[in-house]
Amino acid sequence: EVLARIPDIRGNGIAASIFMPMAERLGLSSRLDKLTAGILFDYLDNHDTTDIHALNLSAGALHDAVFIQWLCAQLEKSPALNSRLQIEFPEYAAQANMPATRNLVERLGSLGYRCGLDHFGSGFSSFGYLRTLKVQYLKIDGSFTHQIDMDEDNRFFIRSLTDTAHSIDIEVIAQAVESPAEREALEALGIDGIQGYLTGKPEPVKLDCN
């Protein structure tokens, strides 16, 4: 997953969870996503890597028709990127405008791009809409996976979610996995993959932002 950071006065990276809520309130999230996406596209164009990169869109960008038009135009120019790039967005943002989200998923799918729901479960209402949204994967919010080996209620939720998702060909990835015990518990529940410090901490990539 591609993580955006803004350096503070000491040169340390400020996490998106800190600055993105402010950007959303000020109506700047689409501009930040466009900057991040542009840098990522340049990086992929100039680096012969087989790694798959996930670009996470903010709620503001997901519902910004001008940004979506720009994004799709960029992806249409570089059809070969679909083997190294997938697009994901928060579940709460998808639910806020389901028709627009469905249209985007269909449009990206026609270009060969996989789409996923991020932080799934944080705004949970039902699994019903997954069948019509037709994303390829979802990421379970870390609040459900933390110490999952000791939480019977969350294990029941994840088992139910995983069984439902698999029945409609959706992969399930667990976020914020930090211990071998959590991984083993998740594997027993049928999870397809994990993300978190157990597999590796974020690493900086030197990019030219000019």
N, C-alpha and C positions, 0 to 999 in steps of 0.2 A: 504494500500500500504506500502510495506517495504521500508524505506528510509535509505540510508547509510550516515553515518557521520564520519568524521575524526577529532579527538580532536586537538585543537590548544594548544599553550603553557599555556594557562589559563584554559584549560580543557573544553572550549566551543566547541560545535560541528560545524565543517565547512560543509556547505551544499554541496551536490553533484553537484549542478549547478556551484559551484566554482572550485572543483577539478577534476570533470570528463572531462571537455574540455581539461585540461592539460594532463590527462591520455590518452585521445583519441589521442592527438598529439604525445605522447611518445610511443604509442602502448601498453599501460598498462591496458586499460579498461577491456579486457577479464580477466586478472588476478584479478582485483578488483571485477568483477562480480562473478568470481569463488569463491573468498573468501566470498563474501556476500551470495551467494547461499549455500555454504557449511555450514555456520553458521546458516542460516535459516532452512536448512534441519535437522540439529542437534537439533535445538530448537523445531521444529514440532515433531520430533521423541520422544522428552523427555517431551513434554507438551501436556496434553490431553485437547486440546482446539477445539472448533467447529468453531472458527473464520476463515474466509477465508482470506488468505494472498496473495497479488499480488506482484510477483517478476518482477521488471522492468529491462529488458536487455538493455545494451548500444548498440550503433550502431556497435562498434568494436566487441563486443561479438556476436551480431546477425549474423555477416558476417565471424565469425571465425569458420571454420569447425571443428577444434580440440575441441574448447570449446563446440560447439553444440553436438558433439559426447559424450563428458563427461557429459553434462547436461542430455541428453536423457538416458544415461546409469544409472545415479543416480536415475532418475525418474522411470525407469523400475525396479530398486531394491526395490522401495517403492511404490507399486501401490495404497496403501490406502491413499497416500497424495493427490490424485486428488480431493478429496472432500474438502480439506482445502487450496489448492494452485492453483493459476492461473498465467499464464505468459503473460507479456505485453511488448511492445517495441514501440519506437517513430515512428510516421508515416513517417517522412523523412527517417529513416533508412530502413523501410520496402520498400519504393518506390525506394531506391537506388539499391536494388537487389531483385526484386519481385519474380523471380523463386525460389531463396533460401528461401525466407520468406514463400512462399506457401508450400514448402516442409516441413518446420519446423512446420507450423500450422497443416498440415495433420498428420505429425508424432506425435505431441503432442496430437492431437485429437484422434488418434488411442489408445493412452494411457489413454484417459478420461480427459485430461486437457483442460480447457477453455483458449482461447487466446484473447488478446485485443490490440487495437492501442491506444497509449498514445499521448497526445498533438495533437490531430487530428485538422487539419485546419491550423496549423502553416506553412505547406508546401503545402497548398491546390492547387490541379490542377483540379480534377474532382472526382465524386463519383463512376465512372464506375468500377474501379478495386475492389471495396468492394464485388461485387457479386462473383468474382472468388477467392478472398483471403480467405473468409469464416471464419473470426474471429467471436467471439461470442459477443463482445462489443467493443465500442470505447469511448474514453474520449476526450471531446471537450477542446481544449486549453483555458487556462484562459484568454487569450487576447480577446476572444469572449464573455466570460461570465461576465467580469468585468463591473459593472453598466449596465447589460443587460436590467434592467427595464427602462433605459433612452435612449437606443440605438436601434432605429427602424431597422437600416440596419442589425445589428447583430441578432436581433430577426428573421428577414426574413431568414437569413442564417441558423440559428439553426432550425427553423421550417422546412425548405427545407431538411436539413440534417437528422433531426429526422424522417420525413415522408419517406425519401428514405431508411434509415437504417431499420426502422420498416417493410418496405415492403419486406425486405430480411432477416427478423428475427435477426437483430442485435440490441442489447441494446445500449442506449446512456446515458453516464454519463457526467455531467458537472463538470469541475475542477475549483478550486479557487473561490468557492462560499463563500461569507463572510457576506452577509446581508439577512435578511428575505425578503426584497423587491426583491433581485435577485432570491431567491428560489421561490417565488410566480410567478415571471415572467417565470421562467424556467418550473415550473410545468404546467403553462398554455400552454406551447409549447410542452408538451408531453414527457419531459425528464424522463428517468427511475430512475435516481439516481443522487446524488450530492456528491462532495468531496470538502473539504475546511475547513477553520477555523470556519465556522458556525456550522459544525457538530463536530468539535473537533480539537485541535492542536496536532501535532506529540508528542508522548510520548516515552521516552527512555525505552528500554528493556535491562536489564543486561544480557549480553551473555559472554560466555567464548570463546575468540578468539584464544586460544592456541591449 
